[in-house]
Amino acid sequence: MTVEKVLIIDSQPLYARALSSLVKEVINPLEVTITTNTKQILDCVREENVELIIMDVSIEGRDGISLAKSIFTNDYAGKLLFVSSNDYDSLSNVAYTIGAHGYLTKYASQSTLSNAIVNVLKGYTMFKGQPAQSDQQALSEREVTVLSYLMQGYSNQKISELLMLSNKTISTYKARILKKYNAKSIVEIAEVHRS
């Protein structure tokens, strides 16, 4: 399988290079670009024939979900595969909702990742399972983003700076998340996600 161009968006240089090597081995693209620069990403999507984007949900403290939405609003017609260290069903569900073609964790085996790349390019989707069907209310995209940052250990203040929202707004999102999970703390939610 030959692909013209692949774009890798990941702020971990070692992982991005390893992913680039795997992509070259599996699909033999003419070019692989690695970047986290938003302007370069959007320019690349608009001006070049990018057939596959592989990206993390968290990029240098930024929100990858919002970046992916920006990519799609720039008339991106290729495939987008999230590969993230965040193993949360809620993030996988949001990725599916915004139009991504797959969501895997960085802990997936090399063969799983190779198969996902090939299958996504063939038009299949690769997600961690179907969207959750439970009594638990679904989280909004913003709540998923806030939850992701909270689970990574960010303070409300830091999240408010990253998302350019007030600290009070972040506290409100946190309260809604806790209510939807019927939990007393983020640690309790983390335990649910680990099981």
PEDA-V382312 format. One record per pair of residues at least 6 apart in sequence whose C-alpha atoms are under 7 Angstrom apart, sorted by the first residue. I is the first residue (numbers start at 1). J is the second residue. D is the distance in whole Angstrom. If there is no record, write none. Layout:
I;J;D / I;J;D
//
This chain:
1;27;5 / 1;28;7 / 2;27;6 / 2;28;5 / 2;29;6 / 3;27;6 / 3;28;7 / 3;29;4 / 3;30;7 / 3;51;7 / 4;29;5 / 4;30;5 / 4;31;6 / 4;49;7 / 4;51;7 / 5;29;6 / 5;30;6 / 5;31;5 / 5;32;6 / 5;49;6 / 5;50;5 / 5;51;6 / 6;29;7 / 6;31;6 / 6;32;5 / 6;33;6 / 6;50;6 / 6;51;6 / 6;52;5 / 6;53;6 / 7;32;6 / 7;33;5 / 7;34;6 / 7;50;7 / 7;52;6 / 7;53;5 / 7;54;6 / 8;16;7 / 8;33;6 / 8;34;5 / 8;35;7 / 8;53;6 / 8;54;5 / 8;55;6 / 9;34;6 / 9;35;5 / 9;36;5 / 9;54;6 / 9;55;4 / 9;56;6 / 10;16;6 / 10;35;7 / 10;36;6 / 10;55;6 / 10;56;5 / 10;59;6 / 11;36;6 / 11;59;5 / 11;60;6 / 16;34;7 / 20;32;7 / 26;114;6 / 36;59;7 / 42;71;6 / 45;76;6 / 46;74;7 / 50;78;7 / 51;78;5 / 51;79;6 / 52;78;6 / 52;79;5 / 52;80;6 / 53;79;6 / 53;80;5 / 53;81;6 / 54;80;6 / 54;81;5 / 54;82;6 / 54;83;7 / 55;81;6 / 55;82;5 / 55;83;6 / 56;64;6 / 56;82;6 / 56;83;5 / 56;84;5 / 57;63;6 / 57;64;4 / 57;65;6 / 57;82;7 / 57;84;6 / 58;64;5 / 61;162;7 / 62;162;7 / 63;145;7 / 69;98;7 / 79;101;6 / 79;120;7 / 79;121;7 / 80;100;5 / 80;101;5 / 80;102;7 / 81;100;6 / 81;101;6 / 81;102;5 / 81;103;6 / 82;102;6 / 82;103;5 / 82;104;6 / 83;103;6 / 83;104;5 / 83;105;5 / 83;106;6 / 84;104;6 / 84;105;5 / 84;106;5 / 85;105;5 / 85;106;5 / 86;105;7 / 87;105;6 / 88;193;6 / 90;144;7 / 91;144;6 / 92;103;6 / 92;127;7 / 92;128;7 / 93;131;5 / 94;141;6 / 95;103;7 / 101;120;6 / 101;125;5 / 101;126;6 / 102;125;5 / 102;126;4 / 102;127;5 / 103;126;6 / 103;127;5 / 103;128;7 / 104;127;7 / 104;128;7 / 116;126;6 / 120;126;7 / 136;180;6 / 136;181;6 / 137;180;6 / 143;173;6 / 143;177;7 / 149;159;7 / 151;186;7 / 151;190;7 / 156;167;6 / 156;170;6 / 156;171;7 / 157;167;6 / 160;166;5 / 160;167;5 / 160;170;6 / 178;184;6 / 178;185;7 / 181;189;7 / 183;189;7
//
